[in-house]
Amino acid sequence: MDDMVTEFLWSSAGFALSPLFEYIWHARIAHGPREHATRTEHLEHHRTAHTVTDPFVEMRANLGRVGLSMALVNLVAIPLFGLRRSLSLSAGLTAGYAFSTLYHAQMHIRGPRGAYEDFMWR
């Protein structure tokens, strides 16, 4: 298979997996039993959900955490899948994170419009 197609497929897989990682973070850390910096920030977010935060400010604030997460993903994935596929996967995960953050910000501006947004609203 052509390298460009392979990289696109691995990036697409990362993008598709990002909601799963978002859900795991949300369920296990953001609303988890133990104290964690992102948990505290997230619970504050629930208390101030009526306000709209600039999603680009939020992404810049989380840049270090996202970068560290992608480094850990690559640390695990490179021996399993190789450098190019691992980097493509983490690029897709990062794009999925950005999409999710922008989409979430829109939901603070307007109510849900459909089953997926109803799910995200909860």
N, C-alpha and C positions, 0 to 999 in steps of 0.2 A: 504494500500500500504506500502511496506517496507520503512523504514526510509531512507535508503541509496538511493533508487530510487527517493523518494520525494525530498531529498536534491539535487540530481543530476538534477532533473527537474527544481527546483527553481534556481539553479546555471545557468543552460542553458537558462532559461528565462532572468536572469540578463545579460548574455553574449549577448543574442539576442536584449535586450533593449538598450545596450550601444551605438550603432550607433544613435539611436533616441536622447539620451541625448547629444551625441557629436554634432549632427546636431542642436539641440536647443541651446546649448552653442555657437556654431559657428555663428548661425544666429542672436541670440538675444544679446549675450554679446561680442563675439570677433569682430563682425562687427556692433554692436549695437550703438545707438546714445549717450550713456553716457560713461564717462570715467570709466575704471575699470583696475586694474593691469593686468589681463589676456588679456584684449583688447589691451593694449599698447604692451605687449610682442608678441601677435599674429600678430599685424600689422608690427612689426619689423621683425617677421618671414617671412612675405610676401616680405619685402624689401630685405631680405638676403636668399631667397629661393634657390639660386644657390649654397649655401654652405650646407654641410651635418653636422647636429648636431648629436652627439652620442645619440641615443634614451634612453639609460640607464641614461645618465646625465640628460636628459629632464625629465624622470620619477622621478628621485631623487629630482629634483628641484620642481616638482609638488606634491610630496608626501604629504605635509601638506594639500594642497587643496583637493586632492583626499581623504585623510583620513577624513577631515572635511565633505566632501560631503557624504561619506559612513556613517559617524556618523549621519548626518541629515536624510539620507535614512532610517537607522535603527530606529531612533527616531520616524519616521512616520510609518514605516512598522511593528515594533514589536507589537504595540497594535492591528494592523489589521490582521497580519498573524502569529504571534508567533515568539519566539526567533530563533529557528532553521531555519525556512523558511526565515526569514529576513536576518540572517547571510549568508545563502546560496545565496540569491538574491544579496547581496552586494559583495560577493566573485565573483559571475559571472560578475557583473558590473565592478569590479576591473580587472578581467581577460580580459574583453572586452576592457577596457581602455588600458591595456598593449598591447594587440594585435593590436589595432588601432594605437598606437604610433609606434610600430615596423613596421607595414605595411606602415604607412605614411613615415617613414624614408627610406624605400625601394623605395618609389615613388620619392624621391629626387635623388636617384642614377640612376634610369632608368625611362623612360616614361611609360605612362599607357598602359596596355595590356588587353583591354576588356571594356565592358560597365560600369561595377562597378568602375574600375580604372579611366575611363574617367570622371565619376561623381565625384569621389574623387579628381581628378586633378583640377577641377574647384573651 
